[in-house]
Amino acid sequence: MTDAPETQSDAKYDSSCCKVTRIAAKYDVLDYAETAPWNSHNYGYPTEFDRYLAARYHGDSTSNHTGDSLRDLDAHFNALVTEAAITTADEPSSQQVVKYRPRDVYEILSNKREVGEQTRREIASSLETIGIDTDDLRADYTSYRSIQTHLKEHMEVDTSRSPTTREVARKTLLSKVNRIEAITPQMLASLQKNGRLADIGEDITVPSTPDDMRITVDVTVENTKTGDVVNVERLLADEEPDEKD
């Protein structure tokens, strides 16, 4: 990584920089970002927002966060934009009207997740109810290319990644698994409420509320030639194997 500028300030954003910082300032996304451990680091960047991006991208040795990929950082940023838009909407009960998480709303609006047309209409209708124009919100979403350009050209961050270590791969996998386990109950409950779950023809009752569900994701890899199956977490176990002589 190229050395960052040494001058720091208390400024939150430099809205004259590019679309990323203009949108960040427009929605004041830092008000919706987690504060620890990012605010304890001195990355040398002149604005609080750039220091936050640097921390998200590079990760933190004192936490389980190993650093976002460009796509994950972009999705995280757009989720903050969505949360800010919903929270500051004209309707006082906006967070009750929009029943989906900001990250889910972003992924569905930007067609990054496959859902039924009814779900799309439900989200669009709920946003419009609280005064949010979905086309305007989509226009404010950034792309991972925009994030990359901001990191490289304005923050002088080397966005090339070193080869993935087993620890990084394990933590990345676990974060994805944890996310699937977190969002699945809400989606199932919504489908159950609207009578849109598949009829599997068995005497099985699906809980109607997320709190009554326990979702388990087991990721395995199968050798299609031998039929051998192994849990991926075993392949990414903490301890490195002993070195051979």
C-alpha positions in Angstrom: 0.0 0.0 0.0 1.2 3.5 -0.8 1.7 5.7 2.2 -1.5 7.6 3.0 -1.4 11.4 3.4 -0.2 12.3 6.9 -2.6 15.2 7.4 -5.7 14.4 9.4 -8.7 16.5 10.3 -12.0 16.2 12.0 -13.8 16.5 8.7 -16.2 13.7 7.9 -16.3 13.9 4.2 -14.7 15.5 1.2 -17.8 15.8 -1.0 -15.9 17.4 -3.8 -13.9 14.2 -4.4 -16.1 11.8 -6.4 -19.5 10.1 -6.4 -18.6 7.8 -3.5 -17.9 10.7 -1.1 -20.8 12.8 -2.5 -23.2 10.1 -1.7 -21.6 9.4 1.7 -22.0 13.1 2.6 -25.5 13.3 1.2 -26.7 10.4 3.4 -24.2 11.0 6.2 -23.5 7.3 6.2 -21.1 7.4 9.1 -24.0 8.0 11.4 -25.2 4.5 10.5 -21.8 2.7 10.5 -20.4 0.7 13.4 -17.8 2.6 15.4 -15.6 0.0 16.9 -12.8 -0.7 16.2 -12.6 1.6 13.2 -12.5 4.9 15.1 -9.5 3.8 17.2 -7.2 3.6 14.2 -5.0 6.4 12.7 -4.7 5.6 9.0 -3.4 9.1 8.1 -6.3 10.0 5.8 -7.7 13.5 6.0 -11.4 12.6 6.5 -13.2 10.3 8.9 -14.9 8.6 6.0 -11.7 7.7 4.2 -10.3 6.3 7.5 -13.4 4.2 7.9 -13.1 2.8 4.3 -9.4 2.0 4.9 -10.3 0.1 8.1 -13.1 -1.8 6.4 -10.9 -2.7 3.5 -7.7 -3.7 5.4 -9.4 -5.3 8.3 -8.4 -5.3 11.9 -6.1 -7.6 13.8 -7.9 -7.2 17.1 -11.3 -8.3 15.7 -12.6 -11.1 13.5 -12.9 -8.7 10.5 -10.2 -9.7 8.0 -11.0 -7.0 5.5 -13.7 -6.5 2.9 -13.4 -7.4 -0.7 -14.2 -4.5 -3.1 -17.6 -6.0 -3.8 -18.3 -6.6 -0.1 -17.2 -3.0 0.7 -19.5 -1.7 -2.1 -22.4 -3.7 -0.8 -21.7 -2.6 2.8 -21.6 1.1 1.7 -24.9 0.8 -0.3 -26.6 -0.9 2.7 -25.6 2.1 4.8 -27.1 4.4 2.1 -30.3 2.4 2.2 -30.5 2.5 6.0 -29.9 6.2 6.0 -32.6 6.8 3.4 -35.2 4.7 5.3 -34.3 6.1 8.7 -34.5 9.8 7.6 -37.6 9.3 5.5 -40.6 11.6 6.0 -42.7 8.9 7.6 -41.9 8.7 11.4 -42.6 4.9 11.4 -40.5 4.2 8.3 -38.5 1.4 10.0 -41.7 -0.4 10.8 -43.1 0.2 7.3 -40.1 -1.3 5.6 -39.8 -4.7 7.2 -36.6 -5.9 5.4 -33.1 -5.2 6.4 -31.3 -2.4 4.6 -28.8 -4.9 3.0 -31.7 -7.0 1.8 -33.5 -4.0 0.3 -30.3 -2.9 -1.5 -29.6 -6.4 -2.9 -33.2 -6.8 -4.1 -33.5 -3.3 -5.6 -30.2 -3.7 -7.5 -31.1 -7.2 -8.7 -28.3 -8.9 -6.9 -30.7 -11.3 -5.3 -33.4 -13.4 -6.9 -36.8 -13.0 -5.3 -40.3 -13.2 -6.4 -42.1 -10.3 -8.2 -44.4 -10.0 -5.3 -41.5 -9.3 -2.9 -40.1 -6.7 -5.2 -43.5 -4.9 -5.4 -43.9 -5.1 -1.6 -40.5 -3.5 -1.1 -41.0 -0.8 -3.7 -44.5 0.0 -2.3 -43.2 0.2 1.3 -40.4 2.6 0.2 -42.8 4.8 -1.8 -45.2 4.9 1.2 -42.5 6.6 3.2 -41.6 9.0 0.4 -38.6 7.2 -1.1 -38.3 7.2 -4.9 -36.8 3.8 -5.8 -35.3 5.1 -9.0 -33.6 7.9 -7.2 -32.3 5.5 -4.5 -30.9 3.1 -7.2 -29.2 6.0 -8.9 -27.4 6.8 -5.7 -26.0 3.3 -5.3 -22.3 3.0 -6.2 -20.5 0.1 -8.0 -17.5 -1.8 -6.7 -15.6 -0.1 -9.6 -16.4 3.3 -8.0 -15.2 2.1 -4.7 -12.0 0.8 -6.3 -11.4 4.1 -8.1 -11.8 6.0 -4.9 -9.5 3.8 -3.0 -6.8 3.8 -5.7 -6.9 7.3 -7.1 -8.0 9.4 -4.1 -6.7 7.3 -1.1 -3.7 5.8 -2.9 -4.6 2.3 -1.6 -3.1 -0.7 -3.3 -6.3 -2.7 -4.2 -4.4 -5.8 -5.4 -4.8 -8.6 -3.0 -2.2 -10.9 -1.7 -2.9 -14.7 -2.0 -5.7 -15.8 0.3 -4.5 -17.6 3.4 -6.4 -20.4 5.0 -7.4 -18.2 7.9 -8.8 -15.5 5.6 -10.6 -18.1 3.6 -12.2 -19.6 6.7 -13.3 -16.3 8.1 -14.7 -15.3 4.7 -16.7 -18.5 4.5 -18.0 -18.2 8.0 -19.1 -14.6 7.4 -21.1 -15.8 4.3 -22.6 -18.8 6.2 -23.5 -16.6 9.1 -25.2 -14.1 6.8 -27.3 -16.9 5.1 -28.3 -18.2 8.5 -29.3 -14.6 9.6 -31.4 -13.7 6.6 -33.2 -17.0 5.9 -35.6 -16.9 8.9 -37.0 -13.5 7.8 -37.5 -14.5 4.2 -39.2 -17.8 5.2 -41.4 -16.0 7.7 -42.5 -13.5 5.0 -43.3 -16.3 2.5 -45.1 -18.3 5.2 -47.2 -15.3 6.1 -48.3 -14.9 2.4 -48.9 -18.6 1.9 -46.1 -18.9 -0.7 -44.0 -21.6 0.8 -43.8 -24.8 -1.3 -46.1 -27.7 -0.2 -43.6 -30.5 0.5 -46.4 -33.0 1.3 -45.2 -34.0 4.7 -46.4 -33.4 8.2 -43.9 -30.6 8.9 -44.8 -27.3 10.4 -42.6 -24.3 9.5 -42.5 -21.7 12.3 -44.3 -18.4 11.5 -41.8 -16.1 13.2 -38.0 -15.8 12.7 -37.4 -16.2 16.5 -38.7 -19.7 16.4 -36.4 -20.8 13.6 -32.9 -22.2 13.8 -31.1 -22.2 10.4 -28.0 -24.4 9.9 -25.8 -24.2 6.8 -23.4 -27.1 6.1 -21.0 -26.5 3.3 -19.4 -29.6 1.8 -17.3 -30.4 -1.2 -17.8 -33.7 -3.2 -15.2 -35.4 -5.4 -17.4 -36.2 -8.4 -15.0 -39.0 -9.5 -14.7 -40.8 -6.2 -17.9 -39.7 -4.3 -15.9 -38.6 -1.3 -17.5 -35.8 0.7 -15.8 -33.6 3.2 -17.0 -30.6 5.2 -15.3 -27.4 4.0 -14.7 -26.2 7.5 -12.5 -29.2 8.1 -10.4 -28.2 5.2 -10.0 -24.7 6.6 -9.3 -25.7 10.2 -7.3 -23.3 12.4 -4.2 -25.3 12.9 -1.7 -25.6 10.0 -0.4 -29.1 9.3 3.0 -30.1 10.5 5.7 -29.3 8.0 7.3 -32.3 6.3 11.0 -32.8 6.5 
